[in-house]
């Protein structure tokens, strides 16, 4: 049995010296110990139980992302309230729909920017 240094695949001695998974010569792998990866029949490696092994599960919060999310929800709330108030008269119903639509789209945009900032903060703290 030969073990590939690069990917940890195990293959027969009767096969060529090249790994069938990554096509790297595996002759040197017989002399050095390596860490083998656990793979199932399809070659899929299951992820570890913890998303960040050896690290705490605490994800620091970013105040900028929280502020953007709050602003987004406030914009959505004020747009719906303004649409309801302005839609009470018949001549302003089309405008009230436009107010609600633009306010909701803007609010969702702010919430999305807040989520992006939060994800970038998580990536930066890895």
C-alpha positions in Angstrom: 0.0 0.0 0.0 1.2 3.5 -0.9 0.1 6.8 0.5 0.1 10.1 -1.3 1.9 12.9 0.5 -0.3 15.5 -1.0 -3.8 14.3 -0.7 -3.5 11.3 1.6 -5.0 8.8 -0.8 -4.1 5.1 -0.3 -3.6 3.0 -3.4 -2.1 -0.5 -4.3 1.6 -1.2 -4.7 0.9 -2.8 -8.1 -0.3 0.5 -9.5 2.1 3.0 -10.9 4.0 5.4 -8.7 1.6 8.2 -9.4 -1.4 8.9 -7.1 -4.7 8.3 -8.9 -6.3 11.3 -7.2 -3.7 14.0 -7.7 -1.2 12.4 -10.1 1.8 13.1 -7.9 4.7 10.6 -7.5 4.1 8.7 -4.2 7.5 7.0 -3.9 8.8 9.4 -1.2 5.6 8.9 0.8 6.7 5.5 1.9 9.6 6.9 3.9 7.8 9.8 5.7 4.8 9.5 8.0 1.8 11.5 6.9 -1.6 12.3 8.2 -4.3 10.4 6.4 -7.6 11.9 5.6 -10.8 10.1 6.3 -12.7 9.7 3.0 -15.8 7.7 2.1 -16.2 5.7 -1.1 -16.9 8.7 -3.3 -13.7 10.5 -2.1 -15.7 13.1 -0.1 -14.0 14.3 3.1 -16.4 15.0 5.8 -15.9 18.4 7.5 -14.8 18.5 11.1 -17.3 18.9 13.8 -16.2 22.4 14.8 -16.2 25.1 12.1 -12.9 26.4 13.4 -11.0 23.5 15.0 -9.0 24.7 18.0 -10.7 28.1 18.2 -13.5 29.3 20.4 -17.0 29.5 18.9 -17.2 33.1 19.9 -17.8 35.4 16.9 -17.1 39.0 17.7 -19.8 41.5 16.7 -19.0 44.5 14.6 -20.8 47.7 15.7 -20.8 49.0 12.1 -22.7 46.0 10.9 -25.2 46.3 13.7 -25.8 50.0 13.0 -26.4 49.2 9.3 -28.9 46.5 10.2 -30.8 48.8 12.6 -30.8 51.6 9.9 -32.2 49.1 7.4 -35.0 48.0 9.7 -35.9 51.6 10.5 -36.0 52.5 6.8 -38.4 49.6 6.2 -40.6 50.5 9.1 -40.8 54.2 8.3 -41.5 53.4 4.6 -44.4 51.1 5.5 -45.8 53.7 8.0 -45.5 56.5 5.4 -47.1 54.3 2.8 -50.1 53.5 5.0 -50.5 57.2 6.0 -50.2 58.5 2.4 -52.4 55.7 1.0 -55.4 56.8 3.0 -56.4 59.3 0.2 -57.3 57.9 -3.2 -55.2 60.2 -5.2 -52.0 59.1 -3.4 -52.4 55.3 -3.5 -49.9 54.8 -6.4 -47.4 57.0 -4.6 -47.8 55.1 -1.4 -47.0 51.9 -3.2 -43.8 53.5 -4.6 -42.8 54.8 -1.2 -43.2 51.3 0.3 -41.3 49.6 -2.5 -38.4 52.1 -2.5 -38.2 52.0 1.3 -38.2 48.2 1.5 -35.6 47.9 -1.2 -33.4 50.5 0.5 -33.8 48.9 3.9 -33.0 45.4 2.5 -29.9 47.0 0.9 -28.7 48.4 4.3 -29.4 45.0 6.0 -27.4 43.3 3.2 -24.4 45.6 3.7 -24.6 44.9 7.4 -24.4 41.2 6.8 -21.5 41.6 4.4 -19.6 43.6 7.0 -20.3 40.9 9.6 -19.1 38.1 7.3 -15.9 40.1 6.4 -15.3 40.6 10.1 -15.6 36.8 10.7 -13.2 36.1 7.8 -10.7 38.7 9.2 -10.8 37.1 12.7 -10.0 33.5 11.5 
